[in-house]
Amino acid sequence: MSGTLLSRIIGAIILGIIGAVSGQPIFESIQKCFPNLVDPNQNLLMAISAAVFFILGFIITPYITIKPIEGLKKLFRKASPQTLLSGLAGLLLGFVAAAITAYPFSLLPPPFGSIMPFVGVVLFGYLFAILLASRNEDIQTMFRSVSDRIPSRGRMGGADSSRRILVDTSAIIDGRIVDIAETGFLGGDLIIPRFVLNELQFVSDSSDSLRRQRGRRGLETLAELQETKVVPITISDLDVEGVREVDDRLVILARQMNCPILTNDFNLNRVAELQGVQVLNINDLANAVKVVLLPGEGFTVKIIQEGKEYNQGVGYLDDGTMVVVENGEHYMNEELYVTVTKILQTSAGRMIFAKPENE
């Protein structure tokens, strides 16, 4: 038996009993307004009143018991912990304000003197709770800016242990997050929402073999992250109601939690930045840590294939940067010391043009 049906039955029985007891007084009140009404049999009157109240209780009971509780559950599930704490703090401030104004309200002439203190408790509690919950991000920003100005002797130069980072599906599938986490540069706890994990599982169960392989690689990456225990990982049940797209839910959740998103999705990157959400892009990090070379500098590279132009050889640096070597075709599969002649930055990445040092 469902909770809704049980509440209907209990409410119908209770209101039916109330109807049976109050049937006679209700009829007497109606008869005062309409004196010409015929006085029916008392048993019949109780039966009619009980039946009406029984039906009424069966209809309205879920809307005054189950439905409000379910609405509060959805509201609490949707709200972030910071929002809930801000609302609780606002409620306490409202009670304090109501306690301060209770005595002046009690001096009002009756019946206001006995009613207004209770009204003040409800009104102040509601207003302060809504005010602090709706301005939660601004209040956090204000306290954060104040705390940043206060010097702390015990603050270490390392990462902030309270920092949280939302992880996108693309960053998990990419796999480089494991190496980045092991270096210690992330500096925070990784938060993986449940809907991201569900999307990863959906990709791993895809009928497309390529998508299925990418999804399984993401699950293996997640398992490896949990095994290394270098960075704390939390699977969070926080979600956003009324939004279906994973990217939109991530952006809204990041705004609510005031934390960055770790991704390598270009579209998510642009959308998040337009909405004021900080993005940690793995591709940007990879480009930032590439070796910086200037024309005239030399290095060693292995020629592994022919170039597009005549007599060119192609090799790659450890970070994946392509090196095009003039007259490098003669040194196929050999280690060659070359000198940089030109660096070309393209949308696909960086290309280095070089020539053998002995030429």
Buried (B, 14 or more C-beta within 10 A) or exposed (E): EEEBEEBBBBBBBBBBBBBBEBBEEBBEEEEEEEEEEEEEEEEEBBBBBBBBBBBBBBEBBBEEBBEEEEEEEEEEEBBBEBBBBBBEBBBBBBBEBBEEBBEEBEEEEEEEEEEBBEEBBEBBBEBBBBBBBBBBBEBEEEEEEEEEEEEEEEEEEEEEEEEBBBBBBBBBBBBBBBEBBBEEEBEBBBBBBEBBBEBBEEBBEBEEEEBBBBBBBBBBBBEBBEEEEEBEBEEBEBBBEEBEEBBBBBBBBBBBBBBBBBBBBEEBBEBBBEEEBEBBBBBEBBBEEBEEBEEEEEBEBBBEEBBEEEEBBBBBBEEEBBBBBBEBBEBBEEEBEBBBBEBEEEEEBBBBBBBBEEE
